[in-house]
Amino acid sequence: MRIAVVGAGAIGRFFGAQLARSGEEVTFVARGETLRALQADGLRLDTPEGAFDVGPVRATDDAASVGPVDAIILGVKAWQVPEAARAARPMVGPGTVVLPLQNGVEAADQAAAEVGRDHVLGGLCHVIAVAAGPAGVRVQAGLQPTVTFAELDNRPSGRVDRLREVLGRAGVKAIVPADIQAALWSKFLFIAAFGGVGAVTRAPIGVVRQMPGTRQMLVQAMEEIAAVARARGVALDPEAVTAAMARLDGLAPASTPSMQRDIMDGRPSELDSQNGAVVRLGGQAGVHTPLHRFLYHALQPSERRARGEIAF
């Protein structure tokens, strides 16, 4: 399968490396130091099972030079989806599928606005991956790398089946859920609570889940998201909060989510697409989200500084 990975951050590097290792024709669309490192040295993949060099790999900063592909994986940060999908247009042919893997629940609609809804799948991933240098990625233990995706209307399709087979051959657990919206909101419930509480406390999950007060913050954050989902007509599992807490309890104690790491390191983060989205979507649905409103506004100064909008 011809696959383009747009965005060579930790997520794009990991899934692209796995697919390239399994023999798929993978092209990374990247820029700057990452592009130069990919072209010169390939990828370095460091996993709990061992370290692997993946190279040489195809990499370019010109999507038009790639031509139409079978699948495009959007591995950028959530706020970059519209720009990335727009840049990917030259690689979209009649049969191309576009798979967004961002945290949040708005990426599919944003991508569809740029490439057409017929090309877009709903998608999400579970993996704790950290970029290591310009072209390396380190995967933490405690969470099996998984991609969940489906047609936006949940209908069975050959292109979904084919992509599931390709990912399976690459050693990635691929799940096609009965309801992709419920799956997206279940992940959103997990990651927005994890990221927001983690970023405010500046503590790893082993500390946050152990202390009664911060553990209750995780539960309340999840319950607010569940209320928003149900108000918007999403058929969320009644046990979604319990299941998400069980996943957090299973993570390695030192684990932190990408949004927390970005905020702590002074980089732009997915705050607006996570806790900000809870506040925004909750407001549209008439659901009060006081904890997410606190998390969002408490983290806004750091976020605006990282984006160069304020200085202190």
C-alpha positions as CSV (number, residue, x, y, z in Angstrom):
1,M,0.0,0.0,0.0
2,R,1.2,3.5,-0.8
3,I,1.0,5.5,2.4
4,A,1.8,9.1,3.1
5,V,2.4,10.3,6.7
6,V,1.9,14.0,7.0
7,G,3.7,15.3,10.1
8,A,6.7,13.5,11.4
9,G,6.2,14.1,15.1
10,A,6.2,11.2,17.6
11,I,2.9,9.7,16.4
12,G,3.7,10.0,12.7
13,R,7.2,8.6,13.2
14,F,6.0,5.6,15.2
15,F,3.2,4.5,12.9
16,G,5.1,5.4,9.8
17,A,8.2,3.4,11.0
18,Q,6.0,0.4,11.8
19,L,4.4,0.4,8.4
20,A,7.8,0.9,6.6
21,R,9.3,-1.9,8.6
22,S,6.6,-4.2,7.4
23,G,7.2,-3.5,3.7
24,E,4.7,-0.8,2.9
25,E,5.7,2.1,0.6
26,V,5.7,4.9,3.1
27,T,6.5,8.6,2.4
28,F,6.9,11.1,5.2
29,V,5.9,14.7,4.4
30,A,8.0,16.7,6.8
31,R,10.2,19.8,7.0
32,G,13.2,21.4,8.6
33,E,15.6,19.4,10.6
34,T,13.3,16.4,10.8
35,L,13.1,16.2,7.0
36,R,16.9,16.4,6.7
37,A,17.5,13.7,9.3
38,L,14.9,11.4,7.8
39,Q,16.5,11.8,4.3
40,A,20.0,11.3,5.7
41,D,19.7,8.7,8.4
42,G,16.2,7.3,8.4
43,L,14.3,6.6,11.7
44,R,15.3,5.3,15.0
45,L,12.5,3.4,16.8
46,D,13.0,2.7,20.5
47,T,10.3,0.4,22.0
48,P,10.0,-1.8,25.1
49,E,10.7,-4.7,22.8
50,G,13.9,-3.3,21.5
51,A,15.5,-0.6,19.3
52,F,15.3,-0.6,15.6
53,D,16.8,1.5,12.8
54,V,14.3,2.1,9.9
55,G,15.9,3.4,6.8
56,P,16.4,4.7,4.3
57,V,13.0,6.2,4.2
58,R,11.2,8.3,1.7
59,A,10.8,11.9,2.9
60,T,9.9,15.2,1.2
61,D,8.5,18.6,2.0
62,D,6.6,18.7,-1.3
63,A,3.4,16.7,-1.3
64,A,2.8,17.4,-5.0
65,S,5.9,15.4,-5.8
66,V,4.5,12.3,-4.1
67,G,1.4,12.0,-6.3
68,P,-1.9,10.1,-5.3
69,V,-1.5,7.5,-2.6
70,D,-3.8,4.9,-1.1
71,A,-3.9,6.3,2.4
72,I,-2.8,9.5,4.2
73,I,-2.1,9.5,7.9
74,L,-2.4,12.9,9.5
75,G,0.2,12.7,12.3
76,V,0.2,16.5,13.1
77,K,-1.0,18.2,16.3
78,A,-4.7,18.9,16.5
79,W,-4.5,22.6,15.7
80,Q,-2.5,21.8,12.5
81,V,-5.1,19.5,10.9
82,P,-6.7,22.1,8.5
83,E,-3.3,23.2,7.2
84,A,-2.0,19.6,6.9
85,A,-5.1,18.4,5.1
86,R,-4.9,21.3,2.7
87,A,-1.2,20.5,2.0
88,A,-2.1,16.9,1.4
89,R,-4.6,17.6,-1.4
90,P,-2.1,16.8,-4.2
91,M,-1.8,13.2,-2.8
92,V,-5.6,12.7,-2.8
93,G,-6.8,10.5,-5.7
94,P,-10.2,9.0,-6.3
95,G,-9.6,6.1,-3.9
96,T,-7.5,7.8,-1.3
97,V,-8.5,7.6,2.4
98,V,-7.4,10.2,4.9
99,L,-7.0,9.0,8.5
100,P,-6.7,11.7,11.2
101,L,-5.2,10.4,14.5
102,Q,-5.4,13.5,16.6
103,N,-6.6,13.8,20.2
104,G,-10.0,15.4,20.3
105,V,-13.3,15.0,18.4
106,E,-13.1,17.7,15.7
107,A,-10.2,16.5,13.4
108,A,-12.4,14.4,10.9
109,D,-14.7,17.4,10.2
110,Q,-11.7,19.7,9.8
111,A,-10.0,17.3,7.4
112,A,-13.3,16.7,5.5
113,A,-13.6,20.5,4.9
114,E,-10.3,20.4,3.0
115,V,-10.3,17.1,1.1
116,G,-14.0,16.1,0.9
117,R,-15.9,14.0,3.4
118,D,-15.9,10.9,1.2
119,H,-12.2,10.6,1.6
120,V,-12.1,10.9,5.4
121,L,-12.3,8.2,8.1
122,G,-12.8,8.8,11.8
123,G,-9.7,7.7,13.7
124,L,-7.8,7.8,16.9
125,C,-4.8,6.1,18.4
126,H,-3.5,5.0,21.8
127,V,0.2,5.1,22.2
128,I,2.6,6.9,24.5
129,A,5.3,8.0,22.1
130,V,7.9,10.7,22.6
131,A,10.1,12.3,19.9
132,A,13.8,11.6,20.4
133,G,15.9,14.0,18.4
134,P,15.0,15.0,14.9
135,A,14.2,11.6,13.6
136,G,13.8,9.2,16.6
137,V,10.8,8.1,18.6
138,R,10.6,6.4,22.0
139,V,7.6,4.4,22.9
140,Q,6.8,3.9,26.6
141,A,5.5,0.7,28.1
142,G,2.1,0.3,29.7
143,L,-0.1,1.0,26.7
144,Q,-0.4,-1.3,23.6
145,P,-0.1,0.8,20.4
146,T,-3.6,0.8,18.9
147,V,-5.3,2.5,16.0
148,T,-9.1,2.7,16.0
149,F,-10.9,3.8,12.9
150,A,-14.0,3.5,10.8
151,E,-16.2,5.2,8.2
152,L,-17.8,8.3,9.6
153,D,-21.2,6.7,9.1
154,N,-20.1,3.4,10.6
155,R,-20.8,1.4,7.4
156,P,-18.6,-1.6,6.5
157,S,-16.2,-0.9,3.7
158,G,-13.4,-2.6,1.8
159,R,-11.0,0.3,2.3
160,V,-11.4,0.0,6.1
161,D,-10.8,-3.7,5.9
162,R,-7.7,-3.3,3.8
163,L,-6.2,-0.7,6.1
164,R,-6.9,-2.9,9.1
165,E,-5.0,-5.7,7.4
166,V,-2.1,-3.5,6.5
167,L,-1.8,-2.2,10.1
168,G,-2.1,-5.7,11.5
169,R,0.8,-6.8,9.4
170,A,2.8,-3.9,10.7
171,G,2.3,-5.1,14.3
172,V,-0.2,-2.4,15.2
173,K,-3.5,-3.5,16.9
174,A,-6.2,-2.2,14.6
175,I,-9.8,-1.9,15.8
176,V,-12.9,-1.1,13.7
177,P,-15.6,-0.1,16.3
178,A,-19.3,-0.4,15.8
179,D,-19.7,3.4,16.5
180,I,-16.7,5.6,15.7
181,Q,-18.2,8.7,17.4
182,A,-18.6,6.8,20.7
183,A,-15.0,5.6,20.3
184,L,-13.7,9.1,19.6
185,W,-15.5,10.5,22.7
186,S,-14.2,7.7,24.8
187,K,-10.6,8.5,23.9
188,F,-11.4,12.2,24.3
189,L,-12.7,11.6,27.8
190,F,-9.5,9.8,28.7
191,I,-6.9,12.1,27.1
192,A,-8.5,15.5,27.9
193,A,-8.8,14.6,31.6
194,F,-5.3,13.1,31.7
195,G,-3.7,16.1,29.9
196,G,-5.6,18.8,31.7
197,V,-5.1,17.6,35.2
198,G,-1.5,16.5,34.4
199,A,-0.6,19.9,33.0
200,V,-2.1,21.8,36.0
201,T,-0.4,19.6,38.6
202,R,2.8,19.1,36.6
203,A,2.9,15.6,38.0
204,P,3.1,12.2,36.4
205,I,0.1,9.9,36.4
206,G,1.5,7.8,39.3
207,V,1.3,10.8,41.6
208,V,-2.0,12.2,40.2
209,R,-3.9,9.0,40.5
210,Q,-2.6,8.2,44.0
211,M,-3.6,11.4,45.7
212,P,-7.3,11.6,46.6
213,G,-7.8,15.2,45.5
214,T,-6.2,14.9,42.1
215,R,-7.7,11.5,41.5
216,Q,-11.2,13.0,42.1
217,M,-10.2,15.8,39.6
218,L,-9.6,13.1,36.9
219,V,-13.0,11.5,37.6
220,Q,-14.8,14.9,37.6
221,A,-13.1,15.9,34.3
222,M,-14.2,12.6,32.7
223,E,-17.7,12.9,34.0
224,E,-18.0,16.4,32.5
225,I,-17.0,15.1,29.1
226,A,-19.4,12.2,29.3
227,A,-22.2,14.6,30.0
228,V,-21.3,16.8,27.0
229,A,-21.1,13.7,24.8
230,R,-24.5,12.4,25.8
231,A,-26.0,15.9,25.4
232,R,-24.7,15.9,21.8
233,G,-26.3,12.5,21.1
234,V,-23.2,10.3,21.3
235,A,-24.0,6.8,22.5
236,L,-21.2,6.7,25.1
237,D,-20.8,3.5,27.1
238,P,-22.3,3.9,30.6
239,E,-19.0,2.5,31.9
240,A,-16.8,4.9,29.9
241,V,-15.4,6.7,33.0
242,T,-14.7,3.5,34.9
243,A,-12.9,2.1,31.9
244,A,-10.9,5.2,31.4
245,M,-9.8,5.3,35.0
246,A,-8.8,1.6,34.7
247,R,-6.6,2.5,31.8
248,L,-5.0,5.3,33.7
249,D,-4.4,3.0,36.7
250,G,-2.6,0.6,34.3
251,L,-0.1,3.2,33.0
252,A,3.5,3.2,34.1
253,P,3.8,5.6,37.0
254,A,6.1,8.0,35.2
255,S,3.7,8.4,32.2
256,T,2.6,11.8,31.0
257,P,0.5,12.8,28.0
258,S,1.8,14.9,25.1
259,M,-0.3,18.0,26.0
260,Q,1.2,18.0,29.5
261,R,4.8,17.6,28.2
262,D,4.3,20.4,25.6
263,I,3.0,22.8,28.2
264,M,5.7,22.0,30.7
265,D,8.3,22.4,28.0
266,G,7.0,25.7,26.9
267,R,5.7,24.5,23.5
268,P,2.3,25.2,21.8
269,S,-0.1,22.5,22.9
270,E,-3.5,21.0,22.1
271,L,-5.1,22.9,25.0
272,D,-7.7,24.5,22.7
273,S,-8.6,21.1,21.1
274,Q,-8.9,19.3,24.4
275,N,-10.0,21.2,27.5
276,G,-11.0,24.2,25.4
277,A,-13.1,22.0,23.2
278,V,-14.9,20.6,26.2
279,V,-15.8,24.1,27.3
280,R,-16.8,25.2,23.8
281,L,-18.8,22.1,22.9
282,G,-20.4,21.9,26.4
283,G,-21.5,25.5,26.0
284,Q,-23.1,24.7,22.7
285,A,-25.0,21.7,24.3
286,G,-26.0,23.6,27.4
287,V,-23.8,21.5,29.7
288,H,-21.8,23.2,32.5
289,T,-18.1,22.1,32.6
290,P,-16.7,24.0,35.6
291,L,-13.5,21.9,36.0
292,H,-12.6,22.1,32.4
293,R,-13.3,25.8,32.4
294,F,-10.8,26.1,35.3
295,L,-8.2,23.9,33.6
296,Y,-8.5,25.7,30.3
297,H,-8.2,29.2,31.8
298,A,-5.5,28.3,34.3
299,L,-3.4,26.9,31.4
300,Q,-4.1,29.8,29.0
301,P,-1.2,32.0,30.1
302,S,1.3,29.3,29.5
303,E,-0.3,28.4,26.1
304,R,-0.4,32.0,24.9
305,R,3.2,32.6,25.9
306,A,4.3,29.5,24.0
307,R,2.6,30.8,20.9
308,G,4.3,34.2,21.3
309,E,1.1,36.1,22.0
310,I,2.0,37.3,25.5
311,A,5.3,37.6,27.4
312,F,6.0,37.2,31.1
